[in-house]
Every structure is written in structure tokens, then in C-alpha cells.
Amino acid sequence: VDLNRSGVALMEIVSKPDMRSAEEAAAYYSKLRTIVRYLGTCDGNMEEGSMRADVNVSVRRPGEKFGTRTETKNVNSIRYVRQVVDYETRRQIEVLERGGVIDQETRLFNVATGETRTMRSKEDAHDYRYFPDPDLLPLELDAAFVERIRASLPELPDAKKRRFMKDYGLSAYDAAVLSQDRDKADYFETVAKGRDGKLAANWVTTELFGALNKAGKDIGQTPITAPMLGKLVELISDGTISGRIAKDVFAIMLEGGGDPAAIV
């Protein structure tokens, strides 16, 4: 018996059929992953199996009702979500243009070839023979409970992006980069608090993120704490050091941390 998921809750989020392209599907999935990471309900690590997508695709001619859909299971990257939608769209159109019929089925994605293949036929809901479990009572959540949960939610990515643009004068691009990950957003806010927001954003996104990417590290592994990088930004802002000297100080901090004022 495989017990590797014992005690781990499964959260399934089902969208309506209102996406019209691979890019829309990928954008939706990317935003969903960002939100669950902000909430702390899932780490969103697709390559580890923490989050997967079952990609449903159907095609239709303009004005017609939705076509028969296929479901490609366990897609484990945003790039693969795009590929599945693109491939299935082309495949289904080719089948229909040859006069064929789309089978309602479950498919698998081959990452090596970029193609999907049949896994099994897909039953309609009544074929699953669902029935109520007498030991599981109905769960009814009243409006007051839902509102309490809503009120307890943290600031979500889109709201944080708008606030970064308003409070710190950031561009839409910089605000998006800094708000897409909660740890990065918190780090930036500590650096920028009471300081030049645009300058802080530049040092975080360009210098720090660049150094971390080169070293293969994430924000949680940075040797430079946010308060210390904030002090460096302050030294630049008040004219104590130039931007060129600041880069030399930053390199020293990157090697072993430390207070930039003491280094200067």
C-alpha cells in the first residue's frame, strides 16, 4: 500500500470553459499558482507533484456549441500546459476536417515529442456511479463563515502590485516581478520602507536577483538580509557613496553579509 500521501489534503480547483488560447490557459494557471503560494495552501512546486494540471480541450466552429473535450492528465509545468493546448487544438481540428469524430477520452502528454496520446476512454458523470457515503455528512458553510475567511486573507498579488505602483512609484513591470512571490515582496518592502522605492526596486530586482540567479539560489538563501540591503540603498540616497562604490560594497556583502556602513 502506497502511503506517501497519507494525511495530505487534496484541493481541486475546476475552471469554467471560458479560456480561448494556450496563452490564456497558461496565464490562468500561473496566477492560480501564485495565489495558492501567497495563501500558504500549496507550495506550487509542479516538478515535485505538489500541483498538477488536467488540461481539457475542445474545439468548435464559430456559433456552434462546445465540442467534445479531451482531458490530458497530470501536466506538470506551465510550458507543458501551453504545449498540450496547442497540440490538442491542432489535432482535433485535423480530425474534424477529415470528417472524423473527437472521442471523449483521457490522454497523456509525452514531453519528449510534445504530443498527447490516448490513455483511456472518458466516461460521463453518470457512468462513474457516484453515490452518497452515509458516513460523510453534508458540509454547509454559512455566509458569516465565508466572510470571516475572506477577512483573514493576506494581501493578494494583484492588490500588492497596485499598491507597489502607487506607494513606491514602481513601473507595472517591476511591481509585477516583486509581487509575484510573497517572500520576494516581503523582502522588497523591508528594503524600501522609508527609502527611495524605485532605487530599492532596482537593487533588489537587478543586483540581488541577478546574483541569486547566477548562484542558483532563491530569496530565502540570500546572504544579504533585507535590512542590510536597505542600509546600502540609504547610503546611496544620502550621497555617502556612489552607485559604483555601492556595487563594490554589495559584492563584499554577497560574500559574507555584514553591515554596509561598517564596510564603507
C-alpha positions as CSV (number, residue, x, y, z in Angstrom):
1,V,0.0,0.0,0.0
2,D,1.4,3.4,-1.0
3,L,1.0,5.7,2.0
4,N,3.1,8.6,0.7
5,R,0.1,11.0,0.6
6,S,-1.5,10.0,3.9
7,G,-2.8,13.0,5.7
8,V,-2.2,15.3,2.8
9,A,-5.4,17.1,1.7
10,L,-6.3,17.3,-2.0
11,M,-7.5,20.6,-3.2
12,E,-9.1,20.5,-6.7
13,I,-10.0,23.8,-8.5
14,V,-12.2,23.5,-11.5
15,S,-12.5,26.3,-14.0
16,K,-15.3,27.0,-16.4
17,P,-14.7,26.6,-20.2
18,D,-14.0,30.2,-20.8
19,M,-10.4,30.2,-22.0
20,R,-9.7,30.5,-25.7
21,S,-6.0,30.0,-26.2
22,A,-2.9,28.3,-24.8
23,E,-1.6,31.7,-23.5
24,E,-4.9,32.3,-21.6
25,A,-4.7,28.8,-20.0
26,A,-1.0,29.3,-19.0
27,A,-1.7,32.8,-17.6
28,Y,-4.6,31.4,-15.6
29,Y,-2.6,28.6,-14.2
30,S,0.4,30.8,-13.4
31,K,-1.9,33.2,-11.5
32,L,-3.5,30.4,-9.6
33,R,-0.2,29.0,-8.5
34,T,0.9,32.5,-7.3
35,I,-2.3,32.8,-5.3
36,V,-2.1,29.4,-3.5
37,R,1.6,30.2,-2.7
38,Y,0.6,33.5,-1.2
39,L,-2.1,31.8,0.9
40,G,0.3,29.1,2.0
41,T,-2.1,26.4,1.0
42,C,0.3,24.8,-1.5
43,D,4.0,25.3,-2.4
44,G,3.1,25.1,-6.1
45,N,6.2,23.1,-6.9
46,M,4.9,21.4,-10.1
47,E,8.1,19.4,-10.7
48,E,7.6,17.7,-7.3
49,G,4.0,16.9,-8.0
50,S,2.6,19.4,-5.4
51,M,0.5,21.0,-8.2
52,R,-0.6,19.5,-11.5
53,A,-3.0,20.5,-14.3
54,D,-5.6,18.3,-16.0
55,V,-6.0,20.2,-19.3
56,N,-9.4,19.9,-21.0
57,V,-9.5,21.0,-24.6
58,S,-12.3,21.1,-27.2
59,V,-12.8,22.9,-30.5
60,R,-15.8,24.2,-32.3
61,R,-16.8,26.2,-35.4
62,P,-18.0,29.8,-34.8
63,G,-21.5,29.9,-33.5
64,E,-21.7,26.2,-32.6
65,K,-22.0,24.7,-29.2
66,F,-18.9,23.3,-27.3
67,G,-17.3,20.4,-29.0
68,T,-16.4,17.0,-27.4
69,R,-13.5,17.5,-25.0
70,T,-10.4,15.6,-24.1
71,E,-8.6,15.7,-20.8
72,T,-4.8,15.5,-20.7
73,K,-3.8,14.4,-17.2
74,N,-1.1,15.4,-14.8
75,V,0.6,18.2,-16.8
76,N,3.5,19.4,-14.6
77,S,4.7,22.7,-16.0
78,I,3.2,25.9,-17.3
79,R,5.2,25.4,-20.5
80,Y,3.6,22.0,-21.0
81,V,0.2,23.4,-20.4
82,R,0.7,25.6,-23.4
83,Q,2.0,22.7,-25.5
84,V,-0.9,20.5,-24.6
85,V,-3.5,23.1,-25.6
86,D,-1.7,23.9,-28.8
87,Y,-1.2,20.3,-29.8
88,E,-4.7,19.1,-28.9
89,T,-6.2,22.1,-30.7
90,R,-4.4,21.2,-33.9
91,R,-5.1,17.5,-33.6
92,Q,-8.8,17.9,-33.0
93,I,-9.2,20.4,-35.9
94,E,-7.4,17.9,-38.2
95,V,-9.6,15.1,-37.1
96,L,-12.8,17.1,-37.7
97,E,-11.6,18.5,-41.1
98,R,-11.1,14.9,-42.2
99,G,-14.7,14.1,-41.3
100,G,-13.8,12.3,-38.1
101,V,-15.2,12.4,-34.6
102,I,-13.5,13.5,-31.4
103,D,-13.6,10.8,-28.8
104,Q,-14.2,11.9,-25.2
105,E,-11.2,10.5,-23.6
106,T,-8.3,10.9,-21.1
107,R,-4.9,11.5,-22.7
108,L,-1.3,11.6,-21.6
109,F,1.3,14.1,-22.6
110,N,4.7,13.0,-24.0
111,V,7.2,15.7,-23.0
112,A,9.8,14.2,-25.4
113,T,7.6,14.5,-28.5
114,G,5.3,17.3,-27.5
115,E,2.3,15.1,-28.4
116,T,-0.6,13.6,-26.5
117,R,-1.8,10.0,-26.7
118,T,-4.8,8.1,-25.6
119,M,-4.8,6.8,-22.1
120,R,-8.4,5.6,-21.6
121,S,-12.0,6.5,-22.7
122,K,-13.6,9.2,-20.6
123,E,-16.9,8.3,-19.1
124,D,-19.8,10.8,-18.4
125,A,-20.6,11.6,-14.8
126,H,-23.4,9.0,-14.5
127,D,-21.0,6.3,-15.6
128,Y,-18.9,6.8,-12.5
129,R,-21.9,5.6,-10.4
130,Y,-21.4,8.2,-7.7
131,F,-23.5,7.6,-4.6
132,P,-23.6,9.4,-1.2
133,D,-21.4,8.0,1.6
134,P,-23.7,7.6,4.7
135,D,-20.7,8.2,7.0
136,L,-20.0,11.6,5.4
137,L,-22.5,14.3,6.5
138,P,-23.2,17.3,4.3
139,L,-20.8,20.2,5.0
140,E,-22.7,23.5,5.0
141,L,-20.7,26.7,5.2
142,D,-22.8,29.8,6.1
143,A,-22.1,33.3,4.7
144,A,-20.7,34.5,8.0
145,F,-18.0,31.8,8.0
146,V,-17.1,32.6,4.4
147,E,-16.7,36.3,5.3
148,R,-14.5,35.5,8.2
149,I,-12.2,33.6,6.0
150,R,-12.3,36.3,3.4
151,A,-11.3,38.9,6.0
152,S,-8.4,36.8,7.2
153,L,-6.8,36.5,3.7
154,P,-3.4,38.2,3.2
155,E,-3.0,40.9,0.6
156,L,-3.0,39.0,-2.7
157,P,-0.6,39.5,-5.7
158,D,-2.8,41.9,-7.9
159,A,-3.6,44.1,-4.9
160,K,0.1,44.2,-3.9
161,K,1.2,45.0,-7.4
162,R,-1.2,48.0,-7.5
163,R,0.0,49.2,-4.1
164,F,3.7,48.9,-5.1
165,M,3.0,51.1,-8.1
166,K,1.1,53.6,-6.0
167,D,3.2,53.7,-2.8
168,Y,6.7,53.3,-4.3
169,G,6.2,54.7,-7.8
170,L,7.2,51.4,-9.5
171,S,6.6,50.6,-13.1
172,A,4.0,47.9,-13.8
173,Y,6.8,45.5,-14.8
174,D,8.9,46.0,-11.6
175,A,5.7,45.8,-9.4
176,A,4.7,42.5,-11.1
177,V,8.2,41.0,-10.7
178,L,8.3,42.0,-7.0
179,S,4.7,40.9,-6.2
180,Q,4.6,37.5,-7.9
181,D,6.3,35.8,-4.9
182,R,5.3,36.6,-1.3
183,D,8.9,36.1,0.1
184,K,10.3,38.5,-2.6
185,A,7.6,41.0,-2.0
186,D,8.2,41.0,1.8
187,Y,12.0,41.3,1.2
188,F,11.5,44.3,-1.1
189,E,9.1,46.1,1.3
190,T,11.7,45.8,4.1
191,V,14.4,47.2,1.9
192,A,12.1,50.0,0.6
193,K,10.5,51.1,3.9
194,G,11.2,54.7,4.4
195,R,13.5,54.9,1.5
196,D,13.6,55.6,-2.3
197,G,11.2,52.9,-3.6
198,K,12.5,53.0,-7.2
199,L,16.1,52.7,-6.1
200,A,15.3,49.9,-3.7
201,A,13.4,48.0,-6.5
202,N,16.4,48.4,-8.9
203,W,18.8,47.0,-6.3
204,V,16.5,44.1,-5.4
205,T,15.5,43.1,-9.0
206,T,18.7,43.8,-10.8
207,E,21.6,43.3,-8.4
208,L,20.3,40.9,-5.8
209,F,18.0,38.7,-8.1
210,G,20.8,38.7,-10.7
211,A,23.4,37.5,-8.2
212,L,21.0,34.9,-6.7
213,N,20.0,33.5,-10.2
214,K,23.7,33.2,-11.1
215,A,24.4,31.3,-7.9
216,G,21.3,29.1,-8.3
217,K,19.7,30.3,-5.1
218,D,16.3,31.7,-4.1
219,I,15.4,34.7,-2.0
220,G,15.4,32.5,1.2
221,Q,19.1,31.7,0.7
222,T,20.4,35.3,0.2
223,P,23.4,36.1,2.4
224,I,22.3,39.8,2.4
225,T,19.4,40.5,4.8
226,A,16.7,42.9,3.7
227,P,17.6,45.5,6.5
228,M,21.3,45.5,5.4
229,L,20.4,46.0,1.7
230,G,18.1,48.8,2.9
231,K,21.0,50.4,4.6
232,L,23.0,50.2,1.4
233,V,20.2,51.9,-0.5
234,E,20.2,54.6,2.1
235,L,23.9,55.2,1.8
236,I,23.4,55.8,-1.9
237,S,20.4,58.0,-1.5
238,D,22.1,60.3,1.1
239,G,25.2,60.7,-1.1
240,T,27.5,58.8,1.3
241,I,28.7,56.5,-1.5
242,S,28.2,56.5,-5.3
243,G,26.4,53.7,-7.2
244,R,29.8,52.4,-8.5
245,I,31.2,52.1,-4.9
246,A,27.9,50.6,-3.8
247,K,28.4,47.7,-6.2
248,D,31.8,47.0,-4.7
249,V,30.2,47.1,-1.2
250,F,27.4,44.8,-2.4
251,A,30.0,42.3,-3.7
252,I,31.6,42.2,-0.2
253,M,28.2,41.8,1.4
254,L,27.3,39.0,-1.0
255,E,30.4,37.0,0.1
256,G,29.7,37.2,3.8
257,G,26.8,39.5,4.7
258,G,27.6,42.4,7.0
259,D,26.6,46.0,7.6
260,P,27.4,48.2,4.6
261,A,28.1,51.2,6.9
262,A,30.9,49.2,8.6
263,I,32.3,48.1,5.2
264,V,32.4,51.7,3.9
